[in-house]
Amino acid sequence: MLQTITVGTHVQVQGLFVRTLENGKVIVSVDDREFEGKPVSRTN
């Protein structure tokens, strides 16, 4: 499943969901790298 996260104040990363951490942050995988950040809320 694709997940978008915010890394820092101006950078967003979209990648494959890996896991959710205890502090509420999310890990996503892009190629051979993993990024940690706050999940972006969905709007309907």
C-alpha positions as CSV (number, residue, x, y, z in Angstrom):
1,M,0.0,0.0,0.0
2,L,1.3,3.5,-0.9
3,Q,1.7,5.9,2.0
4,T,2.7,9.6,2.0
5,I,4.7,11.1,4.9
6,T,6.1,14.5,5.8
7,V,9.8,14.6,6.5
8,G,10.8,18.0,7.9
9,T,8.7,21.0,7.1
10,H,8.7,21.1,3.3
11,V,9.5,17.6,2.1
12,Q,7.0,14.8,1.4
13,V,7.9,11.2,0.5
14,Q,5.6,8.6,-1.0
15,G,6.5,5.0,-0.8
16,L,5.5,1.5,0.2
17,F,4.2,1.3,3.8
18,V,6.5,-0.7,6.1
19,R,5.3,-0.1,9.6
20,T,3.9,2.4,12.2
21,L,6.1,3.3,15.1
22,E,4.9,3.6,18.7
23,N,5.3,7.4,18.5
24,G,2.8,7.5,15.6
25,K,5.4,8.1,12.9
26,V,5.4,5.9,9.8
27,I,8.2,4.1,7.9
28,V,7.9,3.9,4.1
29,S,10.3,2.2,1.7
30,V,11.5,3.8,-1.6
31,D,13.8,1.5,-3.7
32,D,16.5,0.4,-1.1
33,R,15.9,3.3,1.3
34,E,13.5,3.7,4.3
35,F,12.1,7.1,5.4
36,E,10.5,8.0,8.7
37,G,8.0,10.8,9.1
38,K,4.5,11.9,10.0
39,P,1.6,10.5,8.0
40,V,-0.3,12.8,5.7
41,S,-4.0,12.9,6.4
42,R,-6.4,11.8,3.7
43,T,-9.0,14.2,2.4
44,N,-12.2,13.0,0.8
